[in-house]
Amino acid sequence: MVFFLLIFAITFFGAIEMAREIAVKHALDVGTYRAARYLSLVPTDSATARTMIQNELDANVLGGAGSVQMSVDMPSQSFQAIFSVTAQVSYQPAVPFIIFAPKVLSVTHSQSIEEYP
């Protein structure tokens, strides 16, 4: 009985951590999309875009994942120029009796600049 309880506990907490990782990845994806949409209208305000991503991660129901790293690849700020926003966050799964290496979750969204001069 104790053996099965141990297996059940590891499986249960593993499933919870897998759900948390999916939720963090989804929050990162939604936040990056919203930041890219914002930067398509206001291409000079990357600080607000980073805050949008961090707020989305912090509002995650299953818990946040720390500080987000954001980079913007914007070769030109002219109308209809294509740019991309990449957001990364470090994630460490926590399952009893199992040690996982930390990993980096990364999302990239591309948009075109819609601010008309």
C-alpha positions, 0 to 999 in steps of 0.5 A: 500500500505504501509503495502504491501511495508513493507512486500515486503521489509522484504521479499526482504532483507530476500532473500538477506540475505539467498543468502549471507548465502549460498554464505558464506557457499559455500566459507567456504566449498571451502576454507576448501576443498582447505586447506585440499588438501594443508595439504595433500601435506604439512602437517606441514603448517597449517598457509597457510591452514588457510590463504587459507580459509580466502582468499576464504571467503574474495573473496566472492561476497556477502561479507565476514563473519569475521575471520575464526577459523580453527582446524586440527585433524591430529593424524599422519603425516605418509603417507596415514594417515587420517586427518580432517580440520574443519573451523568455521565462525560466521554469523549474518543475517541482515534483517530490523525489525527482529533480528536474533541470531548469528550462527556459520557456520561450515565445515569439510573435511577429506583427507589422507596425500599424502606426501611420505617420 
